[in-house]
Amino acid sequence: MSDQGKSLSEFVFGEDELGSYARVCVDPNLYSLTAILKTAYWFTDQCYLFLANRPPLIEVEFRLKQGDSTDALKKLCGEFLNNLLDQAVRQKVLEETSVVRDTLVKKAFFEAKAALSKGVVSDESHLTHEDQSFKEDPLNISGR
Amino acid sequence: MAFVREIDNGIYSRKVLADTRDAYRSYCDVSVTPLPNNRASVSLAVKKEYMVDSRQIVLEFWNYFLDSACKAHLDSV
């Protein structure tokens, strides 16, 4: 295996017995493992990925499913990092709003489940019936 | 030819490794050597009849492994 490290400082490109690869390092103190794994999960259908824990960083290795293009690898790395940032923000919002979200869900389920108290009876005496015309006005609405 | 990689069991759990090894049993032989600090060395040897597609098999193995590891991690949080 050879690490040629011939491009941008953020990305490392190289070649081994499995072909070309690109590597980027991610700081797990900045991006949680959950955010990294969620992002990786989305990328496994586009390319081959491998995560290596190299404390204090996590190294993400990319390989193309087809071809050997360095530009395509570079593009993948960039997209991965953008998506990672997106996931990290989502995670943060999720954590910050978890109490409010739980309260709303609890309230919604509680209200749907709560039975009517004994004294509450539906008064349906004013509902219209089949032989009633719009001219009739039993509640005297037009006179109000 | 064996393809060797070192994994961290904090990302790639032992349970998921066992499942992945089982899923790829027909295509390659997988041997695992435990290492200190919750790590392991995983060696893949593609079976003779599939040597032509060895790159794809090895990389698909690692993608499947990562995919399953992500699912397991996300289900647990």
Interface residues (C-beta under 8 A of the other chain):
Chain A: E17 L18 G19 L33 T34 L37 K38 A40 Y41 T44 Y48 L49 F50 L51 A52 N53 I58 R63 K65
Chain B: M1 F3 R5 E6 I7 D8 G10 I11 Y12 R39 R55 V58 L59 E60 W62 N63 L66 D67 A69 C70 K71 H73 L74 V77
